[in-house]
Amino acid sequence: MLAALLVVAALVLPNTVVGLGPAKFARIPAEAVIGAAVMLALPRRPRVVLAVVSGVALAAMTVVNLLDMGFNQYLGRGFNLVLDWSLLGDAQSYLEDSLGRTETLAATAGVITAVLLLFVLLALSMVRLSNLLARHTGTATRGTLIAGVVWITCSSLGLQISGVPIASDRTATALKIQARRVSDTLRDEAEFRKVAKVDAFGNTPGSQLMPDLRGKDMIFTFIESYGRSAIEDPIMAPGVDSTLDTRTKALAEAGYHAKSGWLTSATYGGSSWLGHSTTMSGLWINNQQRYRTVMASDHLSLTKAFKKTGAWDTVGVMPGVQKGWPEQSFYGLDKVYNAFELGYKGPKFSWSTMPDQYALEQFQQRVHGKKHDKPMMSEIILTSSHQPWAPIPKAVGWDQLGDGSIFKGIQAAGNKPADVIADTTKSRQEYGKSIQYSVTALTEWLERYGNDDTVLVFLGDHQPIARVSGNHASRDVPISIVAKDPKVLDKIGGWGWTDGLRPAHNAPVWKMSSFRDRFLTAYGSTPHPKKG
């Protein structure tokens, strides 16, 4: 009985957490009926071999289903057998940063043990059931025929329990989906290489790129997990919207004005680099293979376009980068400050290596506040709003930041990651607070250190995970352009964006990949296509 329950549960296991309940397992799997019929027809040795192979294959499909479940819950998409194995290492690193090394090692060991146990138990269960069928051939044959008739009847009549069809072919369907996903991935790789070679501004001379922004210090900033849900979800929105409105007024008093809209991100819940590269390349980069293809190409990124003009020096502030970063070449950044080059002596805040306020102050001291012969084009990645949103930094006086040691007490007094991760409501509340912190730090920096020639473009890279944003949330993220010079915002007057830092619900929504060309065009760039 236990063997049968385990096999049936594996055969009907869904690949999403949504709607997971008893009804999903109260089904008749077609694969079990067909498998029983085949086992009954085979002599002992081939039957045992088939049982072992079937058990191992079913265990593999179960692991893939569980990975699908996790990826759907966190990244809003299924697991890709070709591309996603490398992300498991990133997931382990994230857990280590969030929960600690000991807990992560224990969890990893537990997962490996559970997977090995699953393979062994399913193989033994299949052998056990096949032997049972062989010992009671007559009863098994009648039972298989009855189960087959019931399955066909339920399938033909569409009979359901709590909205779930009784007749199931879940494993066969999952196998078909994975096969199609692999095929599509391999085909997409070849097709995308051709797409990436085509560039509307690929051959534009530097003198014809963004002439209307000459003399401006350009700052492009991505705020981690800053998604539409932060502005419209009933739990997070009140606090975030209040912050956006307050900061809009404060900036206006300092002479700044803003326009905001929506972009649909190429990623969801994580893989921030896909959002960054999509925005900057003008290409839809929604998987790791596309990312690798673009990073190895000479496609013109928006940041590299500034470098190509010769009118700007380029720099990146990347507190989340903790190892070699060859992408620097694609982005055309003359200098990149990673997590170890900003002089931070304070504690980490889970995955985030340092508070955004500290990173921005270091940007001021090392880049923006220094005298330079040319205007600066800077790309800054802010990380304080990265999950698990515990502990969250608190703002301190800008003159008190020092080497970051002031944050030791704040970090120690904050929430523990494990407490927030396990509580959906608290995760949503703390996520909202983290966005408020990041937006406030960024706009206070601009208010404090910006000047007449400072132009800030800031946006989210993706929505937070489904547990926070909701299972049916869009992939939209807010984007804002802030400047003192009215001519800068006049250039995008036809975009239909909302005045201020909070985009209206009905503000235009564009694909994130369209931003590069729209931005280049708005500020006077002349297209000179490069064809593949």
N, C-alpha and C positions, 0 to 999 in steps of 0.2 A: 504493500500500500504506500509506504514512504517513497519507494523507488518510482512508483507511478505518479505520485503527487509532484515529485521533483522534476520528472521529465515533462509532465503536462505544464507545470508552471514555467519551465524554460521555453517550451514551445509557444506559449501564449503571452509571454512577457512583453509588455509594450515598451516603446522607446522614449516615452515622455512621462514626466511626473504628473502632468495635468490630467485630472480625472482618474488618477490611479486609485483603484478600490477593488473590492471583492468581485464585482461584476466582470472585471477584465480577466479574471482567472477562472470564472465559471463558464468555460467555453469548451467546445469540442474541436480539437486541432485535427485538421485533415492529414497533417504529416504523421500523426500517431496512427490513424486508421490505415494509411498506406504502408507505413512502416511495419505494422503488425501483419498485414497481408503478405508482405515480402518475407518477413521472418518465418512465417508459417510455411512458406514454399521452399525454404533453403535447408540443406542438410547441416549437421551440427557445426563442422569447422567453418564453412563460409558464413554461417549465421553468427557465430561468436565474433569472427573478424569484423563483419558488418556492424555488429552491435558496438564493439569498441570504437571503430572509426566513427560511427554515428554519434556516440556519446561525446567523443572529443570534438567533433564538428559542432554539435549542439552547444557544448561548453564555449567554444570560440564565438559562436553567434550570440550567446548570452552575454559574453564580455563586451562584444561590439554593441549590443542593445543597451547595456549599462553605460557604456561610454557615450552612446547616442543620448541617453537620458541626461547625463551630466552636461554634455555640450549644449543640448537644447535648453537646459535650465540656466546655464551660465552665459552661453554665447549666442543663444537664439538660432542655432543651426545644428545639424547632425554632425557626427564624427566622420572625418574623411580618412579612409584607410591609407591613402597615398601621402597626404600632407601633414596630418596632425600628430604623428607620434612624437615629434620634437617638442610639442606643446606640453607633453606630460612632464618633461624636465622642468619647464617653466612653472608648471603647477606645483611641483615639489618645492621649488625655490620660493614660490609665493607662500606656501604653507610654512616653510621654515622661517621666513621673515615675520609671518603673522603669529604663529603659535610657538615657535621655538624649535631648535634642532632635535631635542630629545623626543618631543611629541610627534614631530614629522617623521623621524626614523621609526618610531613605534607604529605610526599610521601606515607608513610604507610597507613595513614588515607584515602588518596585518592584512593589507590589501594583497600582497604577493601570496601570503599563505592562503587567503580565501580563494584566490584565483586557482592556485594549484589544487586545493581541496575540491573546488567546483569541477575541474577536469576529471579528477579521480572519481568523485561520487557519480557524475553523470555517466562515465564509462562503465562503472560497476553497476549502476542502475539499469542501463540498457542491456547489459549481459544478464542481469537478474531477471528482467522482464522477458527477454528472449527465451531463456531457459524455462520460465513459467509457461510461456505459450507452447513450447515444444512438449512439455509434460502433460498439458491438457488441451490437446489439439482440437478435439471436438468442441468443447466449450469455447475455446479461443476463436475458432472459426465462426461459430454462431454469433459470438459477441462482436467480432469484427464486422460481420455482415450487418448486424443490427446498428452498430455505431455508424457504418457507412450510410445506411438508409436514413438514419436520424440526421446525419450531417447534411445529406442532399436535401432532405425535406426542409430543414431549418434554413438552409441557404436559399432554396427556391422561394420559400414564403417570407424570407427576410425576418425571421423571428429574432427577438431581442430580449435582453434582460437589462433593465435600467439604461436603455439606449445603446447597449453593446450587443452586436450580433453574436448569436450562440455559435454559429458555424465559423470557425477560424482557420485561416491559412497564414497566420501571422509570421511564422518563420520563413516560409517560402516568399512571402511578400518582402520581408526584411532582406533576404538574400538577393532578391531581384533589385531592390533599391540600392544596396551596396554595390552590386555589379554595375548598375547604371551610373552610380556616383563615381566609381573608378574610371569607367569609360569616358564619362563627361570631363573628368579632371584631366585625363591624358589628352583628350581632344582640345580642351580649352587651353592647355599649355602651348600647343602648336599655333592655335588661332591667335592667342594673345601676343605671342612674339611678333606677329605681323602687325597687330593693332598698335603695339608699343613703338614701332618704328615710324608711325605716322604722327606728325606733330605740326599743328597749325602755326606755331611760332618757332619751330626748330631751326630755321635758317634766318630768323630775323636778326639783323645786325644789332649790336649792343646800343648803338646810338638811337635806335628806333624802339627801344623797350622802355616803357613807363616814363616818357619825358615829363608827364604832368606831376610826377612825384619827386623830381630832382630837388635835392636840398633837404629832404625830409628824413628824419630818423625813423625808420620803419621797424615795428616790433610785432612779430607774429607769435601769438601765445596759444597753446593748447591747454585747456583745463581738463584734467583727468575725469572721465565719466560724467561730464557736464551735459546732461541730456534733457530732452523736452519734458520728461517726467518731473524734473526738478522744478519746473515752472508751472506745470498744470496738474500734477497729482495732488489730491486733497490733503494728504499728510505732509508732503514736503513743500508744496507751493506757497502756503501762507508766509513761512519764514523766508524762503528764497525770493519770492516776489517783493516782499517788504525790503529786503536787502537791495535788490536791483533798483527799486524806486528811490530808496534813500541814496544810493550811490550815484544814480542819475542826477539827482538834485545837487549833490555835493560836487560832482564834476562840472555841472552847469555853472555853479557859483565860482568855480575856478577857471571858467572860460571854455570848457570842453563841451562838445555835443556829440551825440552818437546816433547811429542807425543800426537796426537789428533785424535779422531774418532767420530762416531755418535752412539747414542743409540735412539731407538724408545720408547718414554715414554708411560706409561700406562694411562696417563691423558693428558688433553689438555685445555688450557685456565685458569685453576684453580685447586683446590683440590691438592695443592702441596704435601700434606702428602702421597698421593697415589704414586707419583713419588719417594719420599724419601724411602718409605717402600718397593717399588718394587726393587729399586737399592740395598738396604741393605739386603733384605730377599732372593732374587733370585726367588721370586714367582711373578706371574703376578697379581698385586693388582689394579684392575681397577674400583672398586666400594667400597662403604662404608661397606657393609657386609663382603667382603673379608678382608678389613682392620681390622675390629673388630675381625674377626676370627683369623687373624695372630697375632694381638697384645695380644690376650689372650692365645697364644700358646707358646710352648718352642722351636719353630723353631729357628735355629741359624742365627742371623743377622750377617752381616759382621763386624759391630762394636763390637758385643758381642764376636765374634771369637777372637778379639784382647784381650779382657778381659779374655777369657777362657785360653789363653796361660799363664797368670800370668806374662808375660814379659812386659806388658804395663799397665799404669794407663789410665783411659778413662774419657773423659769430653765432655760435649756438650755446645755450645754457641748458644742460641736460642732467639734472640731478638724479634721474632714474637710470642713467647709463653707468654700469659698474664693471664694464669689461671693454675690450676693443670694439670700436664702432666704425667699420669700414664704410658705412652709409654716409659718412661725412663728405666723401667725394661726390656722391650723387647730389647731395643737397647744396654743394658749392659753398661750404662754410670754411672760411680761412682758419678759424680757431673754434674748438669746442671745449667747454668746461664741463667735465663729467662730475660724478659724485665725489671724487677724491681731490678735485682741484678747486674747490670753493672754500676750503679752510674750515669746514664745519667740525666742531668738537662736541656737539650735543648728541642726544640719543636719537635713534631712528624712531619713527612713528609707524610701527608695523612695516609694511613694504616700503613706504616713503622714507628716503634716506635723510630728508631734512624738511622743515616747514617751508611753505611757499614764501612766507615773509622773509625768511633768511636768504633763500635763493635770489629773490628779487633785490634785496639789499646788496648782495654780492655782485649781481649784475650791474647795479648802479656804481659800485666802487671800482669794479674791474673793467667795465666796458662803457656804459652810458655816461658816467660822470667824468670820464677822462677826456682830455683834449685829444681830438683826432683830426687828421687832415681832411677826411671825407666823412659824409654822413654814414651812419651804421644801419645795416639791415640785420636784425637779430631774430633768432628763433628760440623761444623759451618753452620748455615743457614743465608744467606745474603738476606736482604729484600728491599733494596733501589730501586730495579727494579720492585717492585710490582705495578700493576695498581692502580690508574689512571695515574701514571707517571707525577704527578704534585702536589706540587713542587718537583724538583729534587735537592738533595744536590750538593754542589760544593766542590771540594777538598780544604783543607786548609793544612798548614804546620803540619806535624805529631807532632811536639813539641808544637803546639798551641791548640791541641784538648781539653785539660783540662777536664772539666765536661760536655762538649758539649754545653755550653752556647753560644759559638762562632757561632753556627748555627742559632741563633734567627734571625739575619739580613738576612741571606741567605734564610731562610724559608719564611720570610715576603716578600722578593723581588721576590720570585719565581712565577710561573704560578698558577692560581687558578684551582683546579680540575674540576670545572664545565665548564670552558672554553676549557679544553683539552678533556674531556669526549664527548663533543658535536661535536668535529671536528675530523673526521677520519684521515685526513692528518697530523694534528698536533699531534694526538695520536701516529701515527707511528714514527714521527720525535722525539718526546720526549721519546718514548720507546727506540729508538736507543741510545739516549743520556744517558739514565739510565743504559743501558748495558755497555756502554763505561765507565761510572763512576764506576760501580761495578767491572768490570774486572781490571780497572786501580788501584783501591783501593786494591784489593786482591794481584795483582802481585807486586805492590809497597811495600806492607807489606812483601811479601816474599823476595824481593830484599833487604829490610832494615833490617829484623830480622832473615831471614833464615840462616841455616848453612849447613855444609857438610852432616849432617844427617837428614835434613828436606825433607820430600816427600809430595808434594801437589797433591791431586786428586780433580779436580773441574769440575762441570757439571751443566747443566740446569735441572730444574725439569720438565718443560713442555714448550710448545710453548705459546706465548701470545694469547689473545682472537682472534677469527676469524676476527673481524673488523680490527685488526692490521696485523695478519699473512696472512690473505686471506682465502676465503671460502673453498679452496681446498688445503690448506697447509698440509704438512706431519706432523707427530707427533715427528719428530726427534729433538734431542737436542745434542749440542756439549759436548764432554768430553775430558779432558786433564790430563795427568800425567806429573808432573814437578819435577825434582830432579837434584842435583849436581853429585851424585854418578852415573857414567855411567852404573854400574851393574844393577841399578834399571830399567833403560829403556831397557837394553839388554835383560832382562827377558821377555819383551813384544815385542821383535823385530819381532817375527813371526805374530803379529797381523795385520800387514799391515797398521798401523796408519800413519798419516802424521807428519813429523817433524814440530815442532813449535806449536803455540797456535791455529792456524786456520786450521781445518780439510779440506782436499780437497773435492771437490764435489763428487768424486768417491771413497772416503775413505769408509772402511767397515761400514755397518749399522747393528747393532745387536739389538735384543730386550733388553730392559733395564733389564729385569729379568735374562738375561744370564750373566750379569756382575759379580755378586758375585762369581759364580763358576769359571769363567775364571780368575778372579783376584786371588782367592785362589790357583788355580792350577798353575798359572804362578809363584807364589812365594813360591812354594815347598810344598804346603799342600797335605796331603795324604787322599784320600777319605775313609771314613768308614761309609757306608750308614746307615741311620736310616729308617726303614720301618714302615709304618702305620699299 
